[in-house]
Amino acid sequence: MYRKGVACIIVNKNNEILLINFMSFEYQYFSLPGGGIDNGETKIDALKRELFEELGLEDNKYIIIKESAKPVKFKFSLGSRIMDGKKYTGQEKSYFLSVIIDTSRLTPDAVIGTIKSNFHDSK
């Protein structure tokens, strides 16, 4: 079974992307904001809840532009996980694109910056 979830690519007026810096985890990493869809929630409800929980963004501080045409499915690399008493082998995430209007009340885990990648240096 695949756990349903949402994630959001958030850009500002300078075309910079907002990420979350998960400093509270054992291994620090960056991620798109998002998470699972709780029972009874719509995708939009889950997205709004996650953006508030992870970034402190109220829904009047951003505009949702578009949802991905179909969700992306992937299997967990370390095997199945038990969440909320259910066994999941992977996730099925719907991605959204949003524009942020007001960054004045972002949580300390929020990082805004331009992402640059040099694939030639990747190992």
Secondary structure, 3 states (H helix, E strand, C coil): CEEEEEEEEEECCCCCEEEEEECCCCCCEEECCEEECCCCCCHHHHHHHHHHHHHCCCCCCEEEEEECCCCEEEECCCCCEEECCEEECEEEEEEEEEEECCCCCCCCCEEEECCCCCHHHCC
